[in-house]
C-alpha cells in the first residue's frame, strides 16, 4: 500500500521532519538485512480515545529480535519506546495509524559480522487502511499455496521479526498476486502449512480452531495471540499443531491475522471454496477483535494504551 506521509518521524531520540529521515546507501542494514522492526496500530476507540494496541508486547518483541541479532538497544527502555510511539502518533495529529519502529545497524563497516557499527532506531506513524482491503475484511479473500517454502529451523530464526525474513514474504506475495490471488500461503520446510506472506493462519475444522506451531517457521504474532485469547474466552478449543496442506481444502473456515491484516477471512484456497461460505467462528472472533476498539469487548487484558 502507498505510504501516506506524515510530518514527523522519531529518530534516535528526537522528532525530525519526515523528509530528513534519510540514511547512507552503505548502511549495514541495507546490505545485510540487519534490521528488526514492528508493525503496530493505533485505533480511535469510542471509549478511551486514541490508543495503541498492545504497545508493550510489540516493543518487548522489538528488544527480543534485536537481542538475537546483537543490535544494540541499551540506550533505550521498553517504557521509553512505548512513550515514543505514543508521541509520534500524537505529534503527527493522527487519530488512527500504522506505526513502524525499526532498529538497524547503520553506517561504518562492511561485512556481515561487523562489530563496530552503531545501531539506529526510528519510529514512523502514518495513516493506513485495511491491508487486504475493506471488502476482504467483510467477504474474505482468495489465497493460493505458494511454491516457495519458509526457512527451516536452524537456518535463520523465524521467531525474530527481522527485515531479512521478509524476503521470503516478498516471493510468496509476488507469486500469489501474479496468479491473481490476494495473498499467498507459505509451507514450512517439511511441507506442512506455515503462514501467509505477512499473516498467521487459522483453520476451523470440526468445531476446533487449529493454528501451526512456532516450529512451523512462523512468527508467533501478537494478533495471533489476541485471536487465540479471544477464541478461548468465547469457549472455543484452540490447538497448535502441524497442518497438512489438504486440511486447507477441507476446512470449514480459514482466517488470517496480523497487525496489517487484523482478522481477515479466507473464502478460497487455490480456487477451492472454503467450507459452505458461512463463517460463524471467524465472524465471532472478528467481532470480538474490533469490539476492543468500540468498547463492545471488555479490555480485561490491558491491551489498549491511551495516547494522552
Secondary structure, DSSP 8 states (H G I E B T S, - for coil): ------SEEEETTEEEEGGG----TT-HHHHH--EEE--EEEEEETTTEEEEETHHHHHHHHHHHHHHTT---TT--HHHHHHHHHHHHHHTT-SSEEEEEEEEE-SS--SSS-SS--EEEEEEEE----TT-HHHHHH-EEEEEEEEE---TTTS-TTS-BGGGHHHHHHHHHHHHHTT-SEEEEE-TTSSEEEESSSEEEEEETTEEEE--GGGT----HHHHHHHHHHHHTT-EEEE----HHHHHH-SEEEEEETTTEEEEEEEETTEE-TTS--HHHHHHHHHHHHHHHTSS--TT--EEE--
